[in-house]
Amino acid sequence: MDGGPRVPEQRRPESGSEESTALRFSVLGPVRAWRGPVSLNTGSPQQRALLAALLLREGRTATAGELIDALWGDDPPSQALAAVRTYASRLRKALDAGVLVSESGGYAVRGLPEGALDVAEVHDLANEAEKAKSTGDLCRARDLLGRALALWDGEPLAGLPGPYAEAQRVRLEEWRLQLLESRLDMDLEQGCHAEAVSELTALTAAHPLRERLRELLMLALYRSGRQAEALAVYADTRRLLADELGVDPRPGLRELQNRILQADPGLAEPSAPAAESVPAPLRPHQLPATVPDFTGRVSFVSELSEVLASAEGRVMAVSALAGIGGVGKTTLAVHVAHQARSTFPDGQLYVDLQGAGSRAAEPETVLGAFLRALGTADSAIPDSLEERSALYRSVLDGRRVLVLLDNARDAAQVRPLLPGTEGCAALVTSRVRMVDLAGAHLVDLDVMSPEEALQLFTRIVGAERVAAERESALDVVAACGFLPLAIRIAASRLAARRTWTVSVLAAKLADERRRLDELQAGDLAVKATFELGYGQLEPAQARAFRLLGLADGPDISLAAAAAMLNLPVEETEDLLESLVDTSLVESAAPGRYRYHDLVRLYARACAERDESPPSETAAALSRLLDFYLATVSGVYLIERPGDRLVDHLEHTEHPGLVFSDRHTAQDWLYAEAVSLLACVRQAARPETLRRAVDTLWAACDLAESGTNSKEYEAVVERLREVAQEAGDSRSEARTFMALAFVHHVSGSRFDAAVQEGERAIELAEAEGDALTSCWSSNISGAVAMYQSRLADAEQHFTRALESFRVVGDRTGEASALCNLSRTHLATGRTESAVALARQGTALYDDMEHDLRGANGRYALGLALTRSGKLAEATECLQEALRVFRDRRQRLWEGMTVFRLAELDLTARRPAQAAANAEMALTLLRGVGGDWRQGNVLTVLGRALTGIGQLDRAQVCWREALDIFETLGAPEAQEVRGLLTPSAAA
């Protein structure tokens, strides 16, 4: 905020000239007026009070007596009438002609353009929101109410005297709360429970006797899996109402308490009025496009369509199609699904489960994507498979949705993804017959009949060419094994080459010398078709096809492909697009390409057979690793100017991308994360091990931000195993350091991090790897501090500081100074803690190191809070928070909000502290680990005590105690003290 007056958002007038001169007024805050963008002088408080009284009468005339009563009530001054006339005259001069008019001994404001008054704008937005809600469009309704509420700018009619202004302030504030309650109710209807808890906690503190807010808070907590806290809110409310008003909670609140006690299933999902059917907020339409030349399969289409049509009267309709790869399972399923769309008006979900590959999709990941597509907020999606599956079924209840689960591995992968409710249906395709999928309608899909196969071939190639060589066409489809995928690829090749005859294609297919002997019989025809397509490629195309299939990632970017092929980007793009045209490669998105799983296997077989020299396969993967290491090193450096790490990484022979700004660099890192980690895992071999390890080190943001942290850890573990087997002590030291870092960030495996840090230091010193030793000491110090081993922490940080200075690493030096500040703070040396944090932050600022500068300000904010300099501490933490949000560092964003909650407690702002602690819990969900969650719950309990929610505070402390006792953390003793009756009192 810039602190200046806010010009309210207005609807755009018809013409530009009107827009530049139109009058606008604001009363939902200080009373202000603008002509276009220019602020007008509206005079003294009494004069502004008169203007407000006229504006709020919406064009009706106010008599002089009414205005005198409005401004002074029962005690007007002797010259009140003259004063009213003077105020009116001054306002008439300030405003446009004809706006303030005299009429029948009084005054009125007339002729204002639409949307000129913020109150009128709120009325319009609220009415539109109600209409959107009545049609089931909750997303639009929430947005409209959000815009309406944003027009409030502090206290309405701020600073105005008189009984009329006071009465209107009360009315307008009540109106704001009603709109806010409506918006929060819709938040809960759409699954935004976790986000709502923070806001509702602050609102119940500000309006403790408002039962509707308490009711919404109970529901939000319950739907967030915090049943005990929800019940504690009721207990706090009952006690407060009895103490303050001598009454019991209203029936609605008591009913909600009973429903929570009984775990009423109806509370787990949004409720809808029984009298009307409200459509789902989002209607996903995820089906892939059906092929325009779909051919045959008439009996199967009819059979499957009948099953889907019966979904409305069945608990769930499931059809499972099985068959060999390339038999057309997906094509048939997509075609049938498109025909059945009208039967499932609430949407169609689709996912490729990648069951034929080595890394099949995890059900919990798929459920997360499905829930998002159905309108569930990220923060409302639970972590475990069981909870996600239960929420998925709840969201689908009452809807009619078709789910297409393509390329499934087995029934175990499919079961959690089935809707399980009446009116929904699932289509499943797989290479295996799912006889163990209870209740499924099983369909075994065989190859096409010769007539259907010839018809498909004809539709692609053209009737004229086939009619001239019908026998040869029959030979072609027979050589393809009547498999649709094989026929489609062969026909596409022929259609693209007008000089070929059908007999030429038939002769090529008849030549078995080019077929792969080791193929399994079931897949022989498909692979033979791939061989046909591959055989028609130009040498450069064939090389690209072979080499790019070696990469393990789910897809590959154009830049990474160019690196693998050692070709310019433009030439690489031409090759890849030509491969897309031949259907051997798919275009996953602009600038990204992928292989069908069978085609990838075939490409690798071709590389093993055809690549010359054979070493080129290893060289291509080496170039890809070079590309990632070089690029991620640049990303690391653009985020950390002056950092010495890049000087200690393995040299690369091939370049990477160069970014001009950090946003582009950061976008690349997170977009490329999965493919990057796959490449590093693939490079876990002695000859490429060091570069693989260094790539992970430079990509450490992936672990620290919480993104891909599990996969990051798994890859580090694999590299450590290879390093130990290869006897590469330097790589082993760096992997131990990386593991210590991951486990320290996770907040739940500190004991493992201690051992890994010690081992990293030992190996690094033996190898003379100074930088690894420095950072390992720094990480070990952080772990020791978290375990309250403060003497060990200070020893580690001091050692790291000295070592960083020896090697000339100013970034490391700044980090060690800031960490050392934390140990001084923990041991009561506040003054030196502030000084150390200032030194570290100054070093970061000298290097223009925004991201790590935010870490410095985080440490400085903690020290300043303890020293009582709360305004400066707030400034430091808010600046750190801005950077962490901008850089997608969710762990540090959550921790900074947590520290702001601690600061709020110190400043005796318990309501704000509770809101910030709730926000921190939401941000740290899934990152940071249980230990950090326990710390946040402890502070939340203190804040709740400060706003009188004692029972809820006890619930938070008991949960924190369970966490700390499970971890064996020393913080358990403090929480036990809070739970004693004397502490609670």
C-alpha positions, 0 to 999 in steps of 0.5 A: 500500500502506498498510503494515499487515498484509493480511487474506487474502481468504477464501471467504464462510461460510454465515452472517453471524454465522460470517463476523464471528467465524471464525478465519483464519490466514496463513503465506504471509508473517508468521504471523498470525491473525484473528477476523473482522476483528480481529487476534489476538496470536500471541505471540513468534517461537517461539510463532508457529513452534509455531502454524505447525508445527501449522497446516501439519500440516493437523489431524494431531497433532504430538508434543512431541518433534516440536515441539521438533525443529521449533523448536530442532533438535539444540540444544534448551534444557533447558526446551524441553518446558515452553516448548512447553506454555507456548506451547500454553497461551497459543495455546489462550487466544487462539484459539477453544475446541476449536481447539488440542487436546491429544492423545496427548502432543502437540497439533493444530489442529482444526475450522477452517472452510473456507478458514481457512488461506491455504495451503489456499486456495491448494491449492483455487485451484490445483486449480480452475485445473488443472481449468479449464486441462484444459477449455481455459478458460485465462482462468479458469485464469489468474485463479485462479492470479493469486488464489492467488499474491496470497495470498503476502505476502512471505517465508513464515513470515517471522521464524520461527526453527527448522529446520522453518520454514526447510525450509517456507520453501524448500518454499513458495517453490518452490511459489510459483515453480511456480504462477508459471511455470504462470501465465506459461505461460498468459500466453504461450498467450493472447498476453500476450507483451509484458507477460510480458517485464517480469515474466520479466526481473525473475524471471530476475534474482532466480532466475538458475539457474532454466531454466524462467523463462529458457525462458519469457523466450526465448519471450516475447521471440521472440513479441514480435518480439525474436528477437535478444534471445531468442537472447541470453538463451540465450547468457547462460544457457549462460555462467552455467550453465557458470560457476556449475555447470559444466553445459550448458543442459537439452535443452528450452532448447537445443531452443527455441534451435534452433527460434528460429534456424530461425524455427519457425512453431510458435513464433509461436502457442500450442502445444497437446497433440497428444492433445487439442483445446483450444477457443479461449479466446474464442468471439466471437459478433458476428453481428447479429440476423437479421430474424424476417420473412426471406423468399424467397431459397431458392436463394441460401440453399441455395447459400451454405449448401452452400459454408459446409458444405464449409469443413471440408475446404477451405483456406478457403471464401469466398463474395462476394455482390454487388448494388446498395445495398438489395438485401438482401445483408446480410440474406441473409448474416446469415441464412445465417451464423446457420443455419451457426453449428453448423458454426463452433463456435469463433465468428463475427466480423462487421464493417461495412467501410463500403465504400459511404462516403467513409471505408471501414474500414482493414483494420488497424483491423478486424484489431485488433478481430478479434484482441481479440475472439479473446482477443489482448491489446492489447500483443500486437497488432503495428502493421503491417497485414502483421503483424496479418494474419499473427497473425490467421491464426495465431490462427485456425489450428486453429479453425473460425470464420466471418467475415462481412465486410459492405459491402466496398469492394473485394477489396484491403480484404478480402484481409488479413481472410480467415482462410486456414486450413482449417475457416474461412470468409468471407462477403463482401458488396459493391456490386461483383463481386469477380472479383479475389478469388481462389478466391471463390464469386461470387453476384450478388444481384438484386432479389426476384421479385414473389412474394417481394416481395409475401410480404415486404410481407405479413409486415410489413403484415399478410395481412388488409390486403394481401388486401383490396387485392392489386393495390395491394400489387403496385403498391407493391412494383413502385414499390419496384423489388422491392428488399428495403430499399425494401419494408421501409421502405415497409411499415413506414410503412404498418404504423405508420399504421392509417388508411392503405390500401394504395392510398394508399401506392401513390398516393404512390409513383406520384407521381414529382414527389418523386423525386430526378432526379439519382439514379443508375439503380441506386439509383433505387428505394432513394432513392425509398423514402427519399423515401417515408419522408421524405415521411411525417415531421412537419416537426420530424422532417424537419428533424432528419433533414436537419440531423443527416445533415450531420455527418461523424462515424460517429455523433452523441451526443444532446447533440451532436444537440440542439446542431445542432438548437438544441433541448432534449435531451428534445425531441431525443431524442423526435425521434431515437427517432421517426426510429429507429422509421421506420428512417431512423436507427439507434440505435448505442448508448444516447444515440448515433445513426447513419445508414446511408451511403445514408440519410446521402447522401439526408438531405444531398440533402434538406437542399440541396433543402428546408432554408429558409433555406439558411443553416440548414445552415451554421448547424447545423454551426456550432452543432455546432462551438460545442458541441464547442469549448465542451465541450472547453474545459470539459474542458480547464479541469477538468483544468487549473484556473486555466489561461488558455488558455480566455480566448484561445479563440474565443467560442461563441454556443451552450453545451456540456456542463458536467461535475461531475467530471474522470472524466466529462469525460475519458470524454466526450473519449475517447468523442467523439474521432472525432466531434469530429475529424470535425467539426473537419475539416468546419469547415476553412472560412474562416468557421469556421476559428478555432473549429476551430483552437481546438477542436483546441488545447483537445483537445490531450490526444487527441494527447498521450495517443497516442489518435487522434494520427494523425487529430489530426495529419491534421486539423491539417495540413488546418486549416493549409492552409486558414489559409494559403489564407485568409491567416489568420495567427493560425490559421496560427500556432496550427496550426504550434504544434499541429504542433510539439506533435504532432511533439515528442510523437511523438518521431520528427520533431524537425526538422519540429517545429523549423521549425514552432515557429519559424514559429509564434513568428514568426506569433504575434508578428506577430499579437500572439497572446501565448499562442500565442507563449508556448506555441510557445517552450515547445514549441520549447525541449522539442524543442531539449532532446531534440536536445541543443541545450541553450543553445537550449532554455534560451533558449526556456524562459527566453523562455517563462517571461518571456512567461507571467508577462507575460500572467499565465498561471500554468500556463504559468509552471509548465510553463516552470519545470519545463522550465527545470529539465530544462536546468539538470539537463542542464548539471550545475546540479543544485541549481538544477534541483531548486529550479526544479522545486519552484517549478513544482510548487508553482505547479501545487499552488496551482492544484490542477492534478493532471495538470500537477502530475504533470508537475511531479513528473516533472521534480522526480523527475528532478532529485532522482534526479540529486541523490542524494535517491532516496527523495523522487525515488521518491515524486515519480515514483510519485505522477506515475505514479498520476495519469498512469495515472488520466488515461489519459496513456499516453505520460507513464505510459510515460516515468515508468516509464522514469524509475523504471528510471533511478532503480533503476539509480542505486540499484543495483537492476538487476533492478527497473530491467530490469523497469521498462524492459521495462514502459516499452517495452510502454507506449510501444508505438505512442506516443512514437516511436522516439527514446524507444524508443531511450532506453528500450532503452539503459537496459534494456541497462544494467540487463541488464548489471547482472543478468548478461544481457550478450548480451541487453544488447548486442542492446538497445544495437544496436537503440538504435544503429540507431534513433539513427543513423537519426534522426541523434540525438546519443545514438548516440555514447553507445551506441557507447561502450556497445557497445565491449568495454571498456564491456561489461566 
